[in-house]
Amino acid sequence: MSALRNYLNKIKPNFEPEGKLHAFRSLFDGFETFLYVPNDTARTGVNIHDAIDSKRIMSMVVIALMPAMLFGMYNVGYQNYLAAGTLASASFVEIFCYGFLAVLPKILVSYIVGLGIEFAWAQWKGEEIQEGYLVSGILIPLIVPIGCPLWMLALACAFSVIFCKEIFGGTGMNMFNPAIAARMFLFFAYPSKMTGDQVWVAQDSIFGLGNTLPDGFTAATPLGQMAQGVDPSASICDMLCGFIPGSIGETSVIAIALGAVLLLWTGIASWRTMLSVFVGGGLMAIIFQQMGQSMVWWHHFILGGFAFGAVFMATDPVTSCRTRGGQFIYGFIIGAMAVIIRVRNAGYPEGMMLAIFFGNMIAPMIDHFIVERNISKRLKRGGTK
């Protein structure tokens, strides 16, 4: 690592204001600060020093996403071999390698398009490259079906970075979660590639691995089956472990729970938001079940993107509520709205991502009323009219 540090120090003058490559200073700064902690210190004013910065927060979230991503890769291969009837003869390595090769292009496209736009934007504005896309770049591929074409994914990434981040001022200023915006763009622009029974299982062989499935092959998700009033073919164990069709990173509750433990242990995610999403969703699901809705209330937690959204999307510190009281309200609304959408709209059985999108929209208003309420209470305690 010392050799890399010495090399960066050697070429750094070329990117300074008077250097011959000064136009690419933001690009160099982005790579340097990603690899090393900046050694610049504040010289004036009052500052709060902390051992963690936004890059390390983003890196910790990416680590928390690893179990869901790795299991998602395995499940992509598992579903392909299962559909072809060759699962018994396939090894773990063959199944995982097939899923890895199927998912990797989506991750590469997401990062190449998203980071490319961020780098170009930073160069155009003469600003530092922001690190927010480190998380969005892996979230977006994990919340889409394996059948989503790469060119559609590229369009969605470009839309989310430009219209949901950069025009608001970049990382930390965006109102909507970029990954949620990408998912919403795909759903409303290309619904046939985001819903239905033909998008959840990879249907082509890759480098001799996996199987080419028959034309017109379909496989419904358990959530889709329940929305149609049909008992799911998967067992409860398969639902918990994640051996079911679904978006790449959303199927395994166990893998998602491992990421949740890390985020809560490090204090990066708000336990108030996370808990209240499940409370709101559970309470609304119980109400619907008492009204005669066929789905068992806790099935909402283990199917679709409910758990993934509650852990990784609703807890986004930029687009969620900042006040403690607001986090409870915000999470409760998201959980309840997700179940309402699932139950009352048969054409949209998922609901979680749409609920988080609306939650992002009202989060500033919730914080505003919480702050005004706190100010009013303090004024009354002080005897100020």
N, C-alpha and C positions, 0 to 999 in steps of 0.2 A: 504493500500500500504506500510505502514511503516513496517508491519510484514513481507511482502515479501522482502523488502529491507534488513531487519535485518537477514532474513534467508539466503539470497544470500551472505551477508557479512560473515556469520558464516561458510558457506561451501566453500567460495572462496579460502582459503589457501590450500585446497585439490587439487586445479587445478593450483597452482603456480608451478614454475620449480622444487621445491623440494617436492611437495606434492605427495600423493600416486595416485592421478588421473591426474597427469600432462599431460598425453598423450591426455587427452580430454580437454585441456585448450581452444583450438579454439572453441569447441562446447559450453562450458560455456560462453566464451566471446561473442559469437554470440547471445545467449539468453539474456545476461545481457545488452548488448548495444542496443538490440531491445526494451527492457523494459524501460531502463533508459538512460539519456544522460551521456556519459562517463565523469568522473571528472578528467581525466588526462589532463594536460596542457603542452604545449611546454616549454622547459627550455632554449633552445639555438636558435640562428638564428632569422631572421626576419620572422614573421608570420602574416597572415591576419586572423582576427577573424570574424566569421560570425555567425548569430543566427540560421542558418539552416545547416544540414549536409545531406549526401546522403540518410540516412535512412528516414529522414523526407521528403525529396523530393520524394522518392519512395512511402512513405505512402500517400502523397498528390495525387500522380497519381492514386493510388489504390482507393482513395476516389472519384476521378473524374470519375473512371470507374464504380462506383456503380450504377448510373442511367441506363447505358447501360446493365449492368449485370442483374439487377433486372427486367428490362423490358424484356430482353431476356428470362429470366425464365418464365415470364408470357406468352410471345408469343409462347414459346414451347408448353405450355399447351393449349393455344388458338388455335394453328394450329391443334393439335390433336383432340380436341373436334369439331372444325369446319369441319375437314375431315370426322369425324364420324357422323356428322349431329346432335350432341347432345349439341351444344353450348348454345342453348336457355335454356336448363334445368340445366346447370352447374352454380355454384356460382363462384364469384371471388376467394374465398379461395380455392375451388377445382381446379380451373384452375391454380392458382399460385403454389399450393402445388405439383401438378403434374409436372410442369416445374422445380420447385426447386429440386424435387427428381430425375429428369432426368439429370439436369445439375450438381448437387452437386458431383456425382462420378467423373466427368471429372475434376472438380477443385481439388478434393482430389488427384487424380492420378497425375495431373500436379505438385502439390506442393510436394507430397511424393517422386516422382521420381526425380524431379529437385533439391529440397533441399537436398534429400538424397545424390545425387551425389556431390553437392557442399560441404556438411558436410564431406563426405569421402575424397574429394579432399583436403580440408583444413587440415584434420588430416594427410593425407599422406605427404603434403608439409610443415606441421608445420606452417601454416599461419592462419590469422584471417579469419573467415567466411565472405564472401562478401554478400551484400544485394541486388544485382541487380536482383535476381530472384523473389523478392517480387512482382515486376510488371510483369515480363515475365510469372510467374506462373498463373496469372489470365488472361493475354492477350491470351495465347495459347488456352485455352478452348473457349474463346469468338470468335475466328476467324475460328472455325471449324464447320461443320454441326453437328446437333444433332445426326445424324446417324453414326458418326465416332466411331468405336469400341475403347474400353478403352486400349486394348493392343497396338493398333496402336498409340494412343495418348502417351502412355508411351515410345514407341520407339522414337517418334518424340521429346519428351522432353529430353530424354537421348542424342539424336544426337545433339540437339541445344546447350545443356549445355557443352558437351564435345568438339565438333568440332567447335563451333562458339563462345565459351567463354573461356573455361579453357586453351585450347592450345594457345590462343592468350595472355594469362596472366590474365584472369579474368575480373571482372567488370571494365569498363572504358577503357579497352584495345581492346575490340572486334571490328572487322570491320563490321560485319553484325548483325542486330537486331536478337536476339535469337528467338523471336516469329515468325518473318518472315521466319527464317531458318526452324523452325518446320513446318510451313505451306507449304513451298516449298518442304521439305522432304516428307510430306504426299501426296502432289499433284503428284509428279513425281514417288513416289514409289507405291502408292495405288490410282491411279486416279479414279477408280470406286467407292471409298468411299468418294471422295471429289467433284465429279461432277455428273451430271445426275439428274434425277427427283425423285430418291428414297431415297435420303439422307437428305432431308430438313425437314421432318416431323417425329416426334417420333411415332412409329407404335405399341408400346406394352403398355399394362396396367401396372401400377406400384402400388403395394399394394392396389389394388382395385380402384385406381384413374385412370382416363383417359380411353382410349378405345384401344382394339387390332384391328388394321385395317386389311382389307383383304390382303392376299398375293399379291404382285405385285402392291400395291398402289403407285401411283406416284403423284408428285406435283411440277411443275416447278416454279422457281423463276421468278418474273417479268423481271429481267434482262436477264434471259435465254430465256424467251418468245420473248423479243424484238430482241435478237440476231438471233432468228430464223425467224424474220419478222412477228411475231404474236403480235397483240395488247394485252397488259397485261390485265388480268382479274381483277386486283386490282385497286381501285380508287386512285387518287392523295392523298386524305386524308389518306388512309391506308398506302401508300408509305411513307408519311411524319411521321406518327405516328409509323409505324413499324409493322403493322398487316399483314405481308407478310412472305412467306417462305424465309429463308436465314440463314447465319451463326448466331450463337447464339446471339452475341452482336452487330451485324452490321446493324440490320434492322431499328432501330428507329433513325431518324435524330434529333428528338427533344431531346431524352435522350443523344445523343452524343454531341449536342450543349450545354447542361447543363454542361457536363464535360469540354468542350472547354472553357466555361466562367470561370470556376474555375482555369484551367491551365493558362489562359491568365491573370487573375486577380492576381494570385500569382507569375507570371513571370517565371513559370517553363517551359512553352512551348514558342517557338519563334513565334510571330505573323507574322514575315516575311515569315517563312517557310510555315505556315498554309495558309496564304493569297495567296501566290504564287502558291501553289498546286491547289487551286480553279481557280486562274486566268489562269494558264497553261492549266488545264483541260477544262475550259469554252471556251477559245479561240480555242483550237483544236476541241472541239465539235461543235462550230459554223462553223468552216471551213468545217467539214465533213457534217454538215447539209446543208450548201450551195451547197455542191457537190452532194446532193441527198440522203444522209443517212437518214433513216426514223426516228430515235430517236430524240426527241426534246432535244436540247443541255443541258438544265438544269436537265433533267431526270438522267443524269450521276451522279449528285450530291446526289440524294436521293435514288439511287439503288445500290445494291452490297456493297462493302466495301470502296467506295470512301471517304465518310465522316469520317468513322472510321479510315481509314488509314491516312488521312490528319491530323486528330486531335491527335491521340495517337501513330502512328507508324512513320510517316515521321518526327515528331518533337523530336524523341529520341535524347537527347543531346550528346550521345556517338557516334552514327553512322551517324549523319547528319553533315552538314557543321557548322563550328564554326564562320567563318567570316560573317559579316552582308551582304555584297554583295553576298557572296557565298550562303547564305540562300535563297535569292531571286532566284538565278539561279537553285539551287538544287530543290527547291519546284516546280518551273516552269517545269523543266524537268520531274519530277515525274508525275505531273498532265497531261502534254501533252502525255507522254508515256503510261499512264494508258488508256487514251481514244483511242490512236492509237491501242493498243493491243485489246481493246474491239471491235473496229469497224472492224479491218482488220483480226482478227483471230476468226472466228466463233466457233472454237473448244475450245476457252478459253475466255468466255464472261466476266470474272471478270477483270483481268488485274492489279488491284491496287497493290496487294502484290508483283507481279513480278516487277512492276515499282519501288517500294520502294527498292526491293532487288538490282536492277541495280543502283538505286540512291545511296545506301550505298556503292556500289563498286566505284563510281566515285567521291564521296564526298571529299576524301583526295586530289584528283587531282584538283578539283575546288578550294579548300582552298589554295592549293599551288600557283596556278596562281593568285589568288586574293592577296595573301601576296606579291608575287614577283612584281605584278603591283604596289602595295602601296609603296614598297621599291624603285622602279624605279621612281615613282612620287616624293617621298621625296628627293631623290638624285638630281633630276632635279631642285627642288625648292631651294635646298642648293647650287646649282652651281657645284656639284661634277660630274665629268665625270666617 
